[in-house]
């Protein structure tokens, strides 16, 4: 069976670091934009947690997963 492609966790971490270290500091506290950035951070954290659950369920079902860094595949011969 082919491994199930999933995003590498580093993709989530990069986005979260950007939002938490740069974006949130660039918007005014208690503004609509601040709340939107905060919701985006929460949503990304939830997505990462759900992906971890998916990885765990695949492991329990003996289904291989393959973290991907991009959409481009490198095919070796």
Backbone torsions as a table, in degrees:
resi	resn	phi	psi	omega
1	UNK	NA	139.3	177.7
2	UNK	-70.0	141.4	175.5
3	UNK	-63.2	147.2	178.5
4	UNK	-81.7	119.1	-179.5
5	UNK	-75.0	132.3	176.5
6	UNK	-134.2	155.7	177.3
7	UNK	-65.2	140.3	173.3
8	UNK	-63.6	141.5	-176.6
9	UNK	-61.0	-24.8	-179.2
10	UNK	-61.1	-26.4	178.0
11	UNK	-63.0	-43.3	176.9
12	UNK	-64.0	-45.1	-177.2
13	UNK	-61.9	-40.4	178.7
14	UNK	-61.8	-47.6	179.0
15	UNK	-62.4	-43.7	-179.6
16	UNK	-64.0	-42.0	179.0
17	UNK	-63.5	-42.6	178.6
18	UNK	-60.5	-48.6	-178.0
19	UNK	-65.6	-41.8	-176.0
20	UNK	-78.7	-30.9	-175.7
21	UNK	-97.8	-25.0	-175.1
22	UNK	-119.7	-58.8	-172.4
23	UNK	-62.0	-48.6	-176.5
24	UNK	-62.2	-30.6	179.6
25	UNK	-78.6	-18.1	-176.7
26	UNK	-88.6	-12.0	179.4
27	UNK	-107.5	154.1	-177.5
28	UNK	-71.3	131.8	179.3
29	UNK	-59.1	144.9	179.6
30	UNK	65.5	19.3	175.3
31	UNK	-97.8	168.8	175.9
32	UNK	-60.5	-41.2	-178.6
33	UNK	-65.1	-38.1	177.4
34	UNK	-60.9	-46.0	179.1
35	UNK	-63.9	-38.6	178.1
36	UNK	-64.3	-43.4	177.8
37	UNK	-63.5	-42.5	178.9
38	UNK	-61.0	-42.7	177.7
39	UNK	-64.3	-37.2	177.3
40	UNK	-63.1	-41.6	177.5
41	UNK	-61.7	-46.4	179.1
42	UNK	-60.4	-44.0	-178.7
43	UNK	-63.4	-42.8	178.3
44	UNK	-64.7	-39.1	177.5
45	UNK	-63.9	-39.7	176.5
46	UNK	-64.3	-43.3	-180.0
47	UNK	-60.8	-42.4	178.4
48	UNK	-63.6	-42.0	178.4
49	UNK	-63.5	-41.0	178.7
50	UNK	-66.4	-39.1	177.6
51	UNK	-63.1	-40.2	177.7
52	UNK	-61.0	-39.3	176.7
53	UNK	-62.9	-41.6	177.9
54	UNK	-61.4	-45.9	179.0
55	UNK	-59.9	-43.1	178.6
56	UNK	-63.5	-42.6	-179.6
57	UNK	-67.8	-35.6	176.0
58	UNK	-65.1	-41.8	179.2
59	UNK	-62.2	-42.8	179.1
60	UNK	-64.4	-31.7	180.0
61	UNK	-90.9	7.3	-178.5
62	UNK	57.9	37.2	175.9
63	UNK	-101.8	124.0	-178.4
64	UNK	-73.6	142.4	174.1
65	UNK	-119.7	152.4	179.7
66	UNK	-132.0	106.9	175.9
67	UNK	-63.0	132.1	-178.5
68	UNK	-112.0	142.1	178.2
69	UNK	-94.4	-22.3	180.0
70	UNK	-156.3	177.9	176.7
71	UNK	-81.5	-16.4	-178.8
72	UNK	-81.3	128.7	178.9
73	UNK	-97.4	142.3	172.6
74	UNK	-104.5	111.8	-177.9
75	UNK	-97.2	121.3	177.3
76	UNK	-97.0	147.3	-178.6
77	UNK	-99.7	NA	NA
